[in-house]
Amino acid sequence: MPGPCQPPYDAIARKWCALALRRRAHFVDLYRTGRWTRYYGKEQFFVQLRSAFVNADAWAALAGIELTDRELEAQMVP
C-alpha cells in the first residue's frame, strides 16, 4: 500500500520555499560581508532584505515548514 497522499502543490511550495530561503541567505551574506554597498543604496538594500525575510517566512508557512531560531541564527552569525 502506498504512503500517505500529499496535496498536489506541496512539492511546489517546498521548492519555492527553498528558493526564498536561498535568497534570504544571499542577502544576509551581502550584509555580513558589506558587499551590499556595491549594489544597493542603504534604504533600497534594507527594503530588499526585509522582503527576503517576509517571503521566506510566507513560503515556509505555505509549505508547512517551521523555521527554527537556530536556522535564523545560523544565517546571521559570521
N, C-alpha and C positions, 0 to 999 in steps of 0.2 A: 504494500500500500504506500503511495507517495506521501511525502511530508505535508505539513500544513500549507494551505494555499496562501499566497501573498497577494495583496491587491496589485493590479497590473502596473501601477505607477510607482511602486515603492523603489524599484531598482533605479528608475529615472531620478527620483527625488534624492536618493543616496549619491548618485553621480553628480548632480548639481550641488549637493551639499559638499562633496569632496572638492569640487572646483571653487566654491565660495571659501572653504577653509584654506585652500592653497593661496587664493587671492589675499585673504586676511594675513596669512603668514608672510606673503611677499611685502605687504605694506608695513608690517611690524619690522621686517628685516630692513626695509628702506629707512624706517625711523631710527632703529638701533645704530645703523652704520652712518647715518647722516646723509646718505645719498639722495634722499628726497629733495634736498635743496637744489640739486641739479635739474630736477624735472618739474617741480611744483613751487608755487608760492606757498607761504605758511598757511593762509586761510584755505586755499584750494586743497592742499595736502590733507589737512585735518578733516575737511568735508569728505574726501575720498576715504580716509582711514575710518571715520565713523560709519560711512556707508558699507565698507567691507565688513565691519563687525556686525552691523544690523543685518546685512544679507546673510552672513554665515549663521547667525542665530536663527533667522527665519527659515533657512533651508534645513537646519538641524531639527527644528521643530516639525517641519513638514515631513522629514524623513524619519521622525521618531527617534532621533539620536539626542541623548542628553550630553551636553558639553560640560565636562567637569572643570572645577577650578584649577586642577593640576594641568590640564591641557592648555588652559589660558595662560597660566604662569610659565609653562614651558616655552611658550612663544615670546613672552615678554622678557625673560631673563637672557642676558647676552651670553 
